[in-house]
């Protein structure tokens, strides 16, 4: 049963269940976490990444990318694109199913919440100030930082003997926490096409009470912005010999 596909599916499912789950807890009415703020959201996402990585490894993906941008970056850096066709569909499907589970978990709260934009924000990102070039740039920068620093963590140019076993998921969780706190305020830091697109499709298809539209006019930004940032960072890592 263990396989790279199943690992990426389950890891991304857990990532979205916990990540979108913390957003739901903060935004939905009559949740005990209502209005607890950005610090809670950023922290919840950091722990979601940690849990997703461990889940992915347990279920068969030693790479534990959970993110098409990471998969693309690793392919560009290494020149080996063989994992792209396996990992990305698994990540998208895992994100879609994870979003469905968030909807079911908070089922009584959707009707109690009147704001359709808040409901959509639980599933996918939206900019604080809508300016598509600026929003695209934010996603490029955030994802480039993610890919470049993850590459630095695993590079023997930084640690000649490599990271101690089991430590890297904690460091990556801290990195995502830092990105969220420092750079996430502009667009909600998708930095992961699956994290945005899979749940956005779920938002569009689920019978969510009073949900409004899924803002497809913005949907390409959190897909192509992260992919662009990931490729740029991968090319830099490759040039550095990391």
N, CA, C and O of each residue as an XYZ file, in Angstrom:
968
protein
N       0.820     -1.212      0.000
C       0.000      0.000      0.000
C       0.858      1.267      0.000
O       0.476      2.275     -0.595
N       2.012      1.219      0.663
C       2.904      2.363      0.703
C       3.465      2.616     -0.698
O       3.902      1.685     -1.374
N       3.450      3.867     -1.123
C       3.977      4.236     -2.431
C       4.205      5.740     -2.456
O       3.633      6.461     -1.638
N       5.037      6.231     -3.387
C       5.220      7.679     -3.495
C       3.912      8.422     -3.760
O       3.685      9.498     -3.207
N       3.043      7.844     -4.612
C       1.762      8.503     -4.889
C       0.919      8.603     -3.620
O       0.390      9.669     -3.303
N       0.796      7.490     -2.896
C      -0.020      7.479     -1.682
C       0.590      8.396     -0.620
O      -0.132      9.073      0.112
N       1.915      8.412     -0.544
C       2.558      9.279      0.418
C       2.299     10.746      0.151
O       1.987     11.500      1.072
N       2.427     11.162     -1.114
C       2.165     12.568     -1.456
C       0.689     12.910     -1.271
O       0.349     14.011     -0.838
N      -0.184     11.959     -1.600
C      -1.623     12.173     -1.398
C      -1.944     12.367      0.081
O      -2.599     13.341      0.452
N      -1.491     11.454      0.917
C      -1.820     11.526      2.340
C      -1.142     12.704      3.033
O      -1.740     13.361      3.885
N       0.114     12.966      2.658
C       0.813     14.084      3.263
C       0.143     15.413      2.940
O      -0.008     16.269      3.812
N      -0.259     15.581      1.679
C      -0.922     16.824      1.286
C      -2.312     16.916      1.897
O      -2.762     18.001      2.265
N      -2.988     15.784      2.005
C      -4.303     15.769      2.674
C      -4.185     16.286      4.110
O      -4.968     17.136      4.535
N      -3.205     15.771      4.852
C      -3.013     16.209      6.241
C      -2.597     17.681      6.284
O      -3.058     18.434      7.142
N      -1.735     18.084      5.367
C      -1.338     19.495      5.279
C      -2.552     20.411      5.156
O      -2.655     21.408      5.871
N      -3.459     20.080      4.261
C      -4.634     20.925      4.022
C      -5.652     20.792      5.150
O      -6.260     21.783      5.555
N      -5.841     19.589      5.655
C      -6.783     19.401      6.752
C      -6.405     20.281      7.945
O      -7.269     20.933      8.531
N      -5.134     20.303      8.303
C      -4.698     21.093      9.450
C      -4.487     22.565      9.093
O      -4.782     23.449      9.898
N      -3.977     22.829      7.890
C      -3.731     24.211      7.489
C      -5.011     24.981      7.230
O      -5.229     26.042      7.814
N      -5.861     24.453      6.355
C      -7.151     25.104      6.130
C      -8.031     25.000      7.370
O      -8.903     25.839      7.597
N      -7.795     23.959      8.168
C      -8.563     23.807      9.396
C      -8.323     24.936     10.377
O      -9.258     25.396     11.031
N      -7.066     25.395     10.493
C      -6.805     26.494     11.424
C      -7.427     27.792     10.911
O      -7.891     28.611     11.703
N      -7.440     27.983      9.596
C      -8.096     29.169      9.039
C      -9.597     29.120      9.315
O     -10.206     30.135      9.653
N     -10.182     27.946      9.171
C     -11.605     27.789      9.476
C     -11.892     28.092     10.938
O     -12.875     28.761     11.259
N     -11.044     27.604     11.813
C     -11.237     27.848     13.233
C     -11.208     29.319     13.580
O     -11.941     29.770     14.461
N     -10.353     30.081     12.882
C     -10.223     31.511     13.157
C     -11.356     32.320     12.528
O     -11.804     33.303     13.118
N     -11.828     31.928     11.341
C     -12.767     32.757     10.593
C     -14.234     32.393     10.770
O     -15.096     33.262     10.634
N     -14.538     31.152     11.065
C     -15.947     30.757     11.123
C     -16.588     31.170     12.451
O     -15.966     31.112     13.511
N     -17.824     31.579     12.356
C     -18.565     32.021     13.532
C     -18.819     30.858     14.495
O     -19.052     29.720     14.089
N     -18.764     31.188     15.762
C     -19.053     30.287     16.877
C     -18.026     29.160     17.018
O     -18.253     28.177     17.725
N     -16.885     29.325     16.325
C     -15.750     28.455     16.601
C     -15.070     28.952     17.871
O     -15.033     30.157     18.120
N     -14.544     28.059     18.657
C     -13.849     28.468     19.888
C     -12.544     29.214     19.588
O     -11.990     29.878     20.464
N     -12.060     29.102     18.354
C     -10.845     29.822     17.972
C     -11.149     31.109     17.208
O     -10.229     31.751     16.701
N     -12.418     31.497     17.116
C     -12.813     32.651     16.313
C     -12.030     33.909     16.708
O     -11.876     34.228     17.887
N     -11.540     34.613     15.670
C     -10.835     35.896     15.827
C      -9.496     35.772     16.559
O      -9.011     36.755     17.120
N      -8.899     34.593     16.563
C      -7.623     34.436     17.273
C      -6.436     34.963     16.484
O      -5.346     35.091     17.042
N      -6.611     35.272     15.199
C      -5.639     36.073     14.483
C      -4.593     35.383     13.636
O      -4.527     34.159     13.526
N      -3.766     36.257     13.032
C      -2.771     35.808     12.056
C      -1.697     34.934     12.674
O      -1.242     33.979     12.044
N      -1.287     35.238     13.885
C      -0.259     34.423     14.543
C      -0.720     32.972     14.667
O       0.066     32.050     14.449
N      -1.972     32.769     15.010
C      -2.509     31.418     15.124
C      -2.536     30.738     13.758
O      -2.190     29.562     13.638
N      -2.946     31.476     12.734
C      -2.995     30.902     11.390
C      -1.601     30.508     10.914
O      -1.405     29.394     10.427
N      -0.632     31.411     11.050
C       0.726     31.119     10.597
C       1.332     29.949     11.369
O       2.034     29.115     10.798
N       1.056     29.898     12.660
C       1.583     28.802     13.475
C       0.917     27.481     13.111
O       1.581     26.449     13.013
N      -0.396     27.519     12.913
C      -1.112     26.308     12.513
C      -0.608     25.750     11.194
O      -0.486     24.536     11.037
N      -0.314     26.634     10.241
C       0.208     26.172      8.950
C       1.606     25.573      9.099
O       1.940     24.596      8.429
N       2.418     26.157      9.974
C       3.762     25.607     10.196
C       3.680     24.187     10.734
O       4.391     23.298     10.265
N       2.818     23.975     11.711
C       2.655     22.627     12.258
C       2.001     21.691     11.240
O       2.275     20.491     11.233
N       1.137     22.236     10.382
C       0.515     21.422      9.333
C       1.561     20.870      8.385
O       1.480     19.713      7.970
N       2.550     21.696      8.036
C       3.643     21.242      7.176
C       4.430     20.126      7.857
O       4.742     19.110      7.236
N       4.748     20.320      9.129
C       5.466     19.303      9.889
C       4.710     17.969      9.873
O       5.287     16.923      9.575
N       3.438     18.020     10.189
C       2.621     16.796     10.237
C       2.466     16.170      8.860
O       2.473     14.947      8.724
N       2.325     17.013      7.836
C       2.195     16.496      6.480
C       3.439     15.757      6.024
O       3.340     14.718      5.371
N       4.618     16.283      6.363
C       5.872     15.643      5.960
C       6.000     14.256      6.594
O       6.305     13.278      5.911
N       5.763     14.183      7.903
C       5.871     12.887      8.571
C       4.848     11.889      8.016
O       5.154     10.707      7.859
N       3.638     12.366      7.721
C       2.614     11.489      7.147
C       3.039     10.969      5.791
O       2.887      9.783      5.498
N       3.573     11.859      4.958
C       3.992     11.454      3.614
C       5.073     10.375      3.667
O       5.019      9.402      2.913
N       6.046     10.543      4.548
C       7.124      9.558      4.663
C       6.585      8.219      5.144
O       6.948      7.168      4.616
N       5.715      8.265      6.150
C       5.109      7.037      6.657
C       4.370      6.280      5.559
O       4.409      5.051      5.507
N       3.698      7.021      4.685
C       2.851      6.399      3.666
C       3.591      6.084      2.368
O       2.990      5.575      1.421
N       4.887      6.382      2.317
C       5.651      5.890      1.181
C       6.401      6.900      0.342
O       7.081      6.516     -0.609
N       6.302      8.191      0.665
C       7.051      9.186     -0.096
C       8.205      9.708      0.745
O       8.009     10.563      1.609
N       9.388      9.207      0.502
C      10.563      9.673      1.232
C      10.885     11.130      0.899
O      11.506     11.828      1.701
N      10.469     11.584     -0.271
C      10.727     12.978     -0.665
C       9.820     13.956      0.073
O      10.256     15.044      0.448
N       8.553     13.572      0.284
C       7.581     14.398      1.024
C       7.565     15.836      0.528
O       7.785     16.766      1.305
N       7.306     16.021     -0.766
C       7.261     17.379     -1.314
C       5.991     18.123     -0.900
O       6.068     19.256     -0.426
N       4.826     17.500     -1.074
C       3.514     18.060     -0.713
C       3.191     19.348     -1.472
O       2.281     20.080     -1.083
N       3.913     19.626     -2.530
C       3.844     20.942     -3.156
C       4.373     20.825     -4.583
O       5.549     20.508     -4.764
N       3.545     21.070     -5.608
C       4.027     20.995     -6.980
C       5.206     21.913     -7.266
O       6.049     21.594     -8.105
N       5.275     23.057     -6.576
C       6.396     23.971     -6.791
C       7.708     23.334     -6.324
O       8.742     23.486     -6.973
N       7.658     22.622     -5.198
C       8.838     21.914     -4.713
C       9.213     20.799     -5.681
O      10.388     20.628     -6.008
N       8.231     20.051     -6.134
C       8.490     18.967     -7.093
C       9.124     19.507     -8.362
O      10.083     18.934     -8.879
N       8.584     20.614     -8.863
C       9.139     21.233    -10.073
C      10.563     21.728     -9.827
O      11.442     21.546    -10.670
N      10.789     22.354     -8.669
C      12.112     22.867     -8.349
C      13.141     21.748     -8.260
O      14.247     21.879     -8.785
N      12.787     20.652     -7.599
C      13.716     19.536     -7.476
C      14.018     18.923     -8.840
O      15.132     18.462     -9.085
N      13.016     18.919     -9.731
C      13.235     18.390    -11.083
C      14.183     19.287    -11.862
O      15.080     18.801    -12.551
N      13.985     20.597    -11.754
C      14.856     21.539    -12.460
C      16.275     21.466    -11.922
O      17.235     21.478    -12.693
N      16.412     21.389    -10.607
C      17.745     21.359    -10.008
C      18.516     20.092    -10.374
O      19.715     20.137    -10.646
N      17.805     18.961    -10.377
C      18.467     17.680    -10.620
C      18.504     17.279    -12.087
O      19.353     16.489    -12.500
N      17.570     17.833    -12.883
C      17.429     17.417    -14.273
C      16.613     16.154    -14.449
O      16.485     15.644    -15.562
N      16.055     15.641    -13.350
C      15.253     14.408    -13.381
C      13.782     14.778    -13.170
O      13.386     15.163    -12.070
N      12.981     14.658    -14.225
C      11.572     15.052    -14.174
C      10.643     13.844    -13.998
O       9.432     13.966    -14.183
N      11.191     12.695    -13.645
C      10.398     11.468    -13.610
C       9.328     11.480    -12.525
O       8.322     10.783    -12.652
N       9.522     12.254    -11.465
C       8.560     12.253    -10.361
C       7.397     13.216    -10.577
O       6.390     13.144     -9.873
N       7.532     14.111    -11.541
C       6.528     15.166    -11.721
C       5.149     14.584    -12.005
O       4.161     15.013    -11.409
N       5.076     13.619    -12.903
C       3.783     13.062    -13.323
C       3.126     12.228    -12.237
O       1.920     11.988    -12.292
N       3.897     11.780    -11.249
C       3.344     11.007    -10.129
C       2.975     11.925     -8.964
O       1.884     11.822     -8.404
N       3.883     12.811     -8.611
C       3.712     13.610     -7.400
C       2.617     14.669     -7.533
O       1.787     14.818     -6.636
N       2.614     15.403     -8.645
C       1.689     16.536     -8.741
C       0.226     16.105     -8.736
O      -0.560     16.725     -8.020
N      -0.193     15.084     -9.484
C      -1.587     14.637     -9.366
C      -1.943     14.184     -7.950
O      -3.048     14.446     -7.474
N      -1.016     13.507     -7.278
C      -1.270     13.056     -5.907
C      -1.450     14.246     -4.971
O      -2.327     14.233     -4.107
N      -0.629     15.262     -5.140
C      -0.731     16.456     -4.307
C      -2.045     17.191     -4.540
O      -2.692     17.626     -3.587
N      -2.437     17.330     -5.786
C      -3.697     18.020     -6.098
C      -4.890     17.258     -5.529
O      -5.804     17.856     -4.962
N      -4.875     15.942     -5.683
C      -5.978     15.134     -5.171
C      -6.012     15.172     -3.639
O      -7.084     15.276     -3.044
N      -4.854     15.090     -3.012
C      -4.794     15.164     -1.556
C      -5.310     16.485     -1.026
O      -6.011     16.525     -0.015
N      -4.960     17.584     -1.719
C      -5.436     18.901     -1.301
C      -6.948     19.012     -1.443
O      -7.617     19.594     -0.589
N      -7.481     18.457     -2.516
C      -8.932     18.485     -2.746
C      -9.667     17.711     -1.652
O     -10.654     18.197     -1.100
N      -9.190     16.517     -1.342
C      -9.848     15.693     -0.318
C      -9.673     16.322      1.067
O     -10.600     16.297      1.877
N      -8.500     16.884      1.343
C      -8.285     17.555      2.621
C      -9.257     18.700      2.829
O      -9.760     18.902      3.934
N      -9.523     19.457      1.759
C     -10.475     20.568      1.849
C     -11.893     20.073      2.117
O     -12.647     20.706      2.856
N     -12.249     18.956      1.525
C     -13.572     18.375      1.791
C     -13.701     18.002      3.268
O     -14.747     18.217      3.881
N     -12.634     17.445      3.831
C     -12.671     17.062      5.244
C     -12.803     18.284      6.151
O     -13.476     18.219      7.179
N     -12.170     19.393      5.781
C     -12.335     20.628      6.559
C     -13.803     21.081      6.526
O     -14.368     21.469      7.548
N     -14.396     21.025      5.352
C     -15.814     21.392      5.220
C     -16.687     20.512      6.115
O     -17.571     21.010      6.812
N     -16.436     19.216      6.092
C     -17.240     18.309      6.920
C     -16.979     18.531      8.409
O     -17.907     18.471      9.216
N     -15.744     18.781      8.771
C     -15.405     18.961     10.186
C     -16.125     20.167     10.785
O     -16.578     20.124     11.929
N     -16.226     21.233     10.010
C     -16.855     22.469     10.498
C     -18.287     22.629      9.965
O     -18.787     23.750      9.870
N     -18.931     21.543      9.627
C     -20.204     21.586      8.907
C     -21.258     22.520      9.517
O     -21.875     23.266      8.757
N     -21.506     22.533     10.828
C     -22.551     23.422     11.362
C     -22.188     24.907     11.310
O     -23.061     25.763     11.449
N     -20.907     25.215     11.111
C     -20.446     26.606     11.217
C     -20.591     27.400      9.920
O     -20.565     28.630      9.946
N     -20.744     26.715      8.789
C     -20.853     27.444      7.527
C     -22.132     28.263      7.475
O     -22.124     29.415      7.040
N     -23.211     27.677      7.910
C     -24.493     28.391      7.899
C     -24.483     29.534      8.900
O     -25.128     30.558      8.673
N     -23.770     29.378      9.990
C     -23.717     30.416     11.019
C     -22.846     31.594     10.609
O     -22.900     32.650     11.238
N     -22.045     31.427      9.561
C     -21.136     32.475      9.099
C     -21.732     33.158      7.871
O     -22.042     32.495      6.881
N     -21.890     34.468      7.931
C     -22.555     35.187      6.851
C     -21.613     35.628      5.743
O     -22.038     35.755      4.595
N     -20.357     35.862      6.054
C     -19.422     36.456      5.104
C     -18.929     35.433      4.076
O     -18.184     34.520      4.434
N     -19.331     35.568      2.800
C     -18.886     34.588      1.796
C     -17.391     34.662      1.507
O     -16.787     33.652      1.147
N     -16.783     35.838      1.658
C     -15.342     35.950      1.421
C     -14.548     35.227      2.500
O     -13.508     34.632      2.217
N     -15.032     35.276      3.729
C     -14.384     34.542      4.808
C     -14.460     33.040      4.543
O     -13.497     32.317      4.799
N     -15.573     32.576      4.042
C     -15.721     31.155      3.728
C     -14.760     30.741      2.622
O     -14.135     29.684      2.700
N     -14.642     31.574      1.595
C     -13.705     31.256      0.511
C     -12.266     31.270      1.005
O     -11.452     30.453      0.575
N     -11.949     32.196      1.906
C     -10.573     32.319      2.417
C     -10.120     31.079      3.170
O      -8.920     30.846      3.310
N     -11.050     30.291      3.651
C     -10.704     29.035      4.323
C     -10.153     28.028      3.321
O      -9.339     27.174      3.675
N     -10.593     28.129      2.084
C     -10.187     27.173      1.061
C      -8.985     27.637      0.240
O      -8.128     26.825     -0.109
N      -8.912     28.915     -0.069
C      -7.885     29.382     -0.992
C      -7.479     30.807     -0.644
O      -8.127     31.477      0.161
N      -6.399     31.255     -1.262
C      -5.843     32.549     -0.908
C      -6.503     33.677     -1.679
O      -7.153     33.462     -2.702
N      -6.321     34.884     -1.162
C      -6.780     36.113     -1.814
C      -5.865     37.235     -1.355
O      -5.392     37.208     -0.219
N      -5.604     38.214     -2.200
C      -4.676     39.284     -1.816
C      -5.322     40.273     -0.855
O      -6.534     40.489     -0.884
N      -4.500     40.864     -0.010
C      -4.982     41.931      0.869
C      -5.318     43.170      0.049
O      -6.340     43.813      0.286
N      -4.470     43.506     -0.907
C      -4.722     44.564     -1.883
C      -4.591     43.934     -3.262
O      -3.532     43.410     -3.608
N      -5.648     43.982     -4.044
C      -5.654     43.279     -5.325
C      -4.893     44.085     -6.378
O      -5.382     45.094     -6.889
N      -3.705     43.620     -6.683
C      -2.865     44.181     -7.745
C      -2.108     43.002     -8.316
O      -1.106     42.573     -7.743
N      -2.569     42.474     -9.429
C      -2.071     41.188     -9.901
C      -0.559     41.143    -10.105
O       0.052     40.140     -9.737
N       0.080     42.162    -10.665
C       1.551     42.101    -10.756
C       2.219     42.028     -9.387
O       3.151     41.250     -9.187
N       1.738     42.848     -8.437
C       2.310     42.829     -7.087
C       2.017     41.509     -6.388
O       2.871     40.973     -5.681
N       0.818     40.989     -6.584
C       0.450     39.715     -5.975
C       1.300     38.572     -6.535
O       1.747     37.695     -5.795
N       1.514     38.596     -7.846
C       2.365     37.594     -8.486
C       3.780     37.666     -7.924
O       4.384     36.638     -7.618
N       4.303     38.870     -7.791
C       5.654     39.056     -7.264
C       5.754     38.510     -5.848
O       6.745     37.867     -5.502
N       4.740     38.757     -5.025
C       4.755     38.249     -3.653
C       4.843     36.732     -3.618
O       5.590     36.165     -2.821
N       4.084     36.082     -4.477
C       4.113     34.619     -4.509
C       5.448     34.103     -5.049
O       5.943     33.071     -4.596
N       6.024     34.812     -6.006
C       7.347     34.432     -6.515
C       8.379     34.513     -5.393
O       9.155     33.579     -5.190
N       8.387     35.624     -4.671
C       9.383     35.827     -3.619
C       9.211     34.803     -2.494
O      10.181     34.182     -2.061
N       7.976     34.630     -2.026
C       7.733     33.697     -0.928
C       8.152     32.280     -1.268
O       8.753     31.589     -0.445
N       7.835     31.846     -2.483
C       8.183     30.477     -2.879
C       9.670     30.334     -3.148
O      10.259     29.292     -2.860
N      10.280     31.374     -3.698
C      11.723     31.331     -3.918
C      12.467     31.193     -2.590
O      13.442     30.448     -2.493
N      12.004     31.910     -1.574
C      12.614     31.778     -0.249
C      12.438     30.354      0.269
O      13.379     29.761      0.798
N      11.236     29.809      0.118
C      10.975     28.442      0.559
C      11.939     27.457     -0.096
O      12.602     26.679      0.590
N      12.013     27.494     -1.413
C      12.831     26.523     -2.150
C      14.315     26.732     -1.867
O      15.052     25.769     -1.658
N      14.746     27.976     -1.859
C      16.171     28.244     -1.680
C      16.652     27.840     -0.290
O      17.720     27.244     -0.154
N      15.876     28.158      0.735
C      16.303     27.827      2.097
C      16.195     26.326      2.346
O      17.047     25.760      3.032
N      15.177     25.671      1.811
C      15.116     24.205      1.910
C      16.334     23.594      1.229
O      16.923     22.641      1.739
N      16.712     24.145      0.073
C      17.904     23.659     -0.601
C      19.164     23.875      0.221
O      20.058     23.029      0.238
N      19.229     25.012      0.902
C      20.378     25.289      1.766
C      20.430     24.313      2.934
O      21.506     23.859      3.322
N      19.274     23.993      3.490
C      19.221     23.065      4.617
C      19.769     21.686      4.254
O      20.381     21.012      5.083
N      19.546     21.285      3.030
C      19.955     19.939      2.613
C      21.304     19.921      1.908
O      21.782     18.859      1.510
N      21.921     21.090      1.750
C      23.177     21.167      1.007
C      24.382     20.847      1.888
O      24.473     21.320      3.021
N      25.285     20.059      1.375
C      26.523     19.770      2.100
C      27.495     20.946      2.076
O      28.522     20.928      2.754
N      27.159     21.965      1.290
C      27.933     23.201      1.360
C      27.668     23.933      2.671
O      28.486     24.730      3.129
N      26.501     23.646      3.274
C      26.130     24.273      4.544
C      26.450     23.344      5.711
O      27.077     23.747      6.691
N      26.004     22.083      5.588
C      26.259     21.079      6.618
C      26.958     19.893      5.952
O      26.319     19.122      5.236
N      28.231     19.746      6.175
C      29.018     18.757      5.434
C      28.558     17.327      5.677
O      28.722     16.470      4.809
N      27.987     17.062      6.836
C      27.511     15.703      7.145
C      26.004     15.571      6.992
O      25.441     14.519      7.294
N      25.343     16.632      6.523
C      23.897     16.596      6.357
C      23.168     16.877      7.659
O      23.773     16.933      8.729
N      21.843     17.055      7.548
C      21.013     17.330      8.716
C      20.816     16.042      9.510
O      20.674     14.966      8.930
N      20.807     16.155     10.822
C      20.544     14.995     11.674
C      19.201     14.376     11.307
O      18.240     15.092     11.027
N      19.135     13.065     11.307
C      17.921     12.349     10.918
C      16.688     12.802     11.673
O      16.695     12.886     12.901
N      15.634     13.091     10.934
C      14.369     13.490     11.544
C      14.259     14.955     11.878
O      13.200     15.402     12.318
N      15.326     15.726     11.684
C      15.286     17.144     12.055
C      14.705     18.032     10.957
O      14.090     19.056     11.256
N      14.889     17.657      9.701
C      14.496     18.539      8.599
C      13.012     18.921      8.603
O      12.705     20.069      8.282
N      12.066     18.023      8.948
C      10.670     18.470      8.978
C      10.418     19.618      9.954
O       9.601     20.499      9.687
N      11.120     19.603     11.080
C      10.953     20.687     12.052
C      11.518     21.995     11.508
O      10.934     23.062     11.697
N      12.662     21.903     10.829
C      13.259     23.103     10.260
C      12.394     23.673      9.140
O      12.245     24.889      9.029
N      11.823     22.800      8.311
C      10.958     23.267      7.232
C       9.689     23.890      7.802
O       9.202     24.893      7.280
N       9.152     23.306      8.866
C       7.997     23.910      9.531
C       8.321     25.305     10.038
O       7.507     26.218      9.896
N       9.504     25.485     10.631
C       9.921     26.810     11.100
C      10.077     27.780      9.938
O       9.737     28.957     10.057
N      10.591     27.286      8.815
C      10.741     28.127      7.630
C       9.384     28.606      7.124
O       9.226     29.788      6.817
N       8.412     27.717      7.035
C       7.072     28.104      6.590
C       6.438     29.079      7.576
O       5.737     30.006      7.170
N       6.679     28.877      8.858
C       6.210     29.808      9.887
C       6.803     31.200      9.638
O       6.086     32.200      9.683
N       8.098     31.258      9.378
C       8.769     32.531      9.119
C       8.217     33.217      7.874
O       7.966     34.422      7.886
N       8.026     32.450      6.798
C       7.470     33.026      5.571
C       6.079     33.580      5.822
O       5.748     34.670      5.355
N       5.269     32.838      6.553
C       3.923     33.305      6.849
C       3.905     34.603      7.635
O       3.141     35.518      7.327
N       4.751     34.676      8.649
C       4.774     35.862      9.496
C       5.381     37.060      8.778
O       4.915     38.186      8.951
N       6.413     36.830      7.978
C       7.152     37.938      7.370
C       6.629     38.358      6.003
O       6.627     39.546      5.682
N       6.187     37.403      5.197
C       5.824     37.686      3.812
C       4.376     37.355      3.479
O       3.900     37.684      2.392
N       3.678     36.712      4.394
C       2.346     36.197      4.070
C       1.229     37.208      4.077
O       0.134     36.918      3.594
N       1.476     38.398      4.615
C       0.391     39.365      4.770
C      -0.125     39.967      3.490
O      -1.190     40.585      3.493
N       0.597     39.807      2.386
C       0.163     40.410      1.123
C      -0.866     39.549      0.389
O      -1.893     40.047     -0.074
N      -0.575     38.254      0.291
C      -1.445     37.372     -0.509
C      -1.980     36.173      0.265
O      -2.769     35.396     -0.273
N      -1.565     36.011      1.512
C      -1.937     34.804      2.231
C      -0.985     33.659      1.966
O      -1.258     32.523      2.354
N       0.127     33.940      1.312
C       1.238     33.011      1.032
C       0.805     31.602      0.639
O       0.956     30.646      1.400
N       0.262     31.508     -0.575
C      -0.039     30.172     -1.097
C       1.241     29.336     -1.143
O       1.286     28.239     -0.587
N       2.269     29.849     -1.798
C       3.580     29.201     -1.997
C       3.460     27.711     -2.346
O       4.403     26.944     -2.153
N       2.311     27.320     -2.852
C       2.029     25.917     -3.138
C       0.802     25.857     -4.039
O      -0.309     26.093     -3.564
N       0.967     25.546     -5.340
C      -0.192     25.495     -6.233
C      -1.285     24.528     -5.792
O      -2.470     24.829     -5.940
N      -0.903     23.365     -5.251
C      -1.906     22.394     -4.810
C      -2.691     22.918     -3.622
O      -3.900     22.707     -3.536
N      -2.010     23.605     -2.697
C      -2.659     24.149     -1.515
C      -3.767     25.135     -1.892
O      -4.753     25.265     -1.167
N      -3.608     25.829     -3.021
C      -4.626     26.792     -3.432
C      -5.630     26.207     -4.417
O      -6.838     26.349     -4.231
N      -5.140     25.557     -5.453
C      -6.025     25.119     -6.532
C      -6.928     23.963     -6.115
O      -8.120     23.974     -6.423
N      -6.382     22.965     -5.419
C      -7.218     21.838     -4.993
C      -8.379     22.273     -4.118
O      -9.520     21.908     -4.403
N      -8.131     23.044     -3.057
C      -9.234     23.527     -2.232
C     -10.148     24.519     -2.954
O     -11.340     24.582     -2.653
N      -9.613     25.292     -3.899
C     -10.478     26.208     -4.649
C     -11.493     25.413     -5.475
O     -12.656     25.803     -5.582
N     -11.047     24.301     -6.055
C     -11.974     23.433     -6.787
C     -13.003     22.845     -5.831
O     -14.182     22.740     -6.166
N     -12.548     22.458     -4.627
C     -13.485     21.948     -3.627
C     -14.513     23.008     -3.257
O     -15.699     22.704     -3.133
N     -14.070     24.247     -3.079
C     -14.995     25.346     -2.768
C     -16.031     25.513     -3.870
O     -17.209     25.749     -3.599
N     -15.583     25.390     -5.116
C     -16.500     25.564     -6.241
C     -17.527     24.449     -6.338
O     -18.641     24.676     -6.811
N     -17.174     23.251     -5.898
C     -18.047     22.093     -6.107
C     -18.868     21.699     -4.878
O     -19.909     21.059     -5.022
N     -18.433     22.059     -3.696
C     -19.146     21.648     -2.489
C     -20.402     22.510     -2.245
O     -20.426     23.687     -2.602
N     -21.423     21.926     -1.647
C     -22.641     22.683     -1.336
C     -22.495     23.478     -0.032
O     -23.195     23.211      0.945
N     -21.590     24.448     -0.024
C     -21.316     25.253      1.164
C     -22.382     26.337      1.279
O     -22.630     27.067      0.320
N     -23.001     26.442      2.425
C     -24.084     27.413      2.623
C     -23.567     28.830      2.428
O     -22.623     29.245      3.099
N     -24.190     29.587      1.496
C     -23.864     30.991      1.298
C     -22.427     31.252      0.909
O     -21.816     32.202      1.398
N     -21.873     30.420      0.030
C     -20.432     30.473     -0.199
C     -19.975     31.568     -1.151
O     -18.819     31.978     -1.056
N     -20.797     32.065     -2.054
C     -20.337     33.039     -3.034
C     -19.486     32.391     -4.123
O     -19.461     31.168     -4.256
N     -18.784     33.229     -4.907
C     -17.989     32.704     -6.021
C     -16.615     32.260     -5.547
O     -16.210     32.553     -4.422
N     -15.897     31.544     -6.422
C     -14.594     30.987     -6.073
C     -13.426     31.839     -6.563
O     -12.273     31.420     -6.459
N     -13.708     33.031     -7.096
C     -12.696     33.998     -7.525
C     -11.691     33.372     -8.498
O     -10.483     33.383     -8.260
N     -12.215     32.833     -9.585
C     -11.326     32.217    -10.572
C     -10.467     33.239    -11.297
O      -9.463     32.874    -11.910
N     -10.845     34.525    -11.239
C     -10.030     35.561    -11.855
C      -8.675     35.731    -11.202
O      -7.760     36.285    -11.811
N      -8.532     35.263     -9.972
C      -7.262     35.351     -9.253
C      -6.509     34.025     -9.254
O      -5.331     33.989     -8.900
N      -7.155     32.955     -9.639
C      -6.646     31.601     -9.381
C      -5.306     31.295    -10.030
O      -4.576     30.440     -9.530
N      -4.954     31.964    -11.129
C      -3.679     31.666    -11.783
C      -2.479     32.211    -11.003
O      -1.374     31.684    -11.130
N      -2.684     33.253    -10.203
C      -1.575     33.866     -9.462
C      -0.940     32.874     -8.483
O       0.279     32.709     -8.505
N      -1.734     32.199     -7.612
C      -1.116     31.246     -6.680
C      -0.719     29.915     -7.320
O      -0.284     29.003     -6.616
N      -0.859     29.790     -8.623
C      -0.328     28.623     -9.338
C       0.986     28.988    -10.032
O       2.011     28.339     -9.821
N       0.943     30.028    -10.856
C       2.126     30.381    -11.646
C       3.160     31.174    -10.847
O       4.354     31.092    -11.133
N       2.715     31.942     -9.850
C       3.675     32.651     -9.001
C       4.600     31.692     -8.271
O       5.819     31.832     -8.371
N       4.056     30.715     -7.534
C       4.921     29.727     -6.875
C       5.795     28.928     -7.841
O       6.959     28.662     -7.542
N       5.254     28.550     -8.981
C       6.057     27.778     -9.932
C       7.233     28.609    -10.453
O       8.339     28.095    -10.616
N       6.989     29.877    -10.709
C       8.059     30.756    -11.182
C       9.135     30.931    -10.110
O      10.327     30.805    -10.390
N       8.706     31.220     -8.894
C       9.657     31.380     -7.799
C      10.460     30.125     -7.551
O      11.657     30.193     -7.273
N       9.813     28.983     -7.651
C      10.490     27.706     -7.422
C      11.564     27.448     -8.471
O      12.670     27.024     -8.139
N      11.241     27.705     -9.739
C      12.211     27.477    -10.814
C      13.403     28.423    -10.672
O      14.548     28.007    -10.850
N      13.141     29.689    -10.355
C      14.241     30.648    -10.188
C      15.175     30.219     -9.054
O      16.396     30.259     -9.198
N      14.591     29.810     -7.934
C      15.411     29.368     -6.808
C      16.186     28.104     -7.146
O      17.340     27.957     -6.743
N      15.560     27.187     -7.885
C      16.233     25.941     -8.269
C      17.418     26.221     -9.189
O      18.468     25.590     -9.068
N      17.244     27.162    -10.100
C      18.353     27.517    -11.005
C      19.502     28.133    -10.237
O      20.668     27.881    -10.543
N      19.173     28.952     -9.224
C      20.230     29.548     -8.401
C      20.956     28.474     -7.592
O      22.184     28.486     -7.505
N      20.201     27.545     -7.002
C      20.825     26.448     -6.253
C      21.733     25.605     -7.153
O      22.813     25.175     -6.749
N      21.267     25.385     -8.369
C      22.062     24.603     -9.312
C      23.350     25.336     -9.686
O      24.413     24.726     -9.799
N      23.241     26.651     -9.875
C      24.425     27.448    -10.204
C      25.437     27.464     -9.072
O      26.644     27.535     -9.301
N      24.923     27.396     -7.832
C      25.797     27.398     -6.658
C      26.385     26.023     -6.364
O      27.285     25.886     -5.534
N      25.870     25.011     -7.049
C      26.339     23.657     -6.803
C      25.820     23.078     -5.505
O      26.464     22.221     -4.901
N      24.639     23.549     -5.065
C      24.081     23.102     -3.779
C      23.535     21.684     -3.876
O      23.029     21.148     -2.890
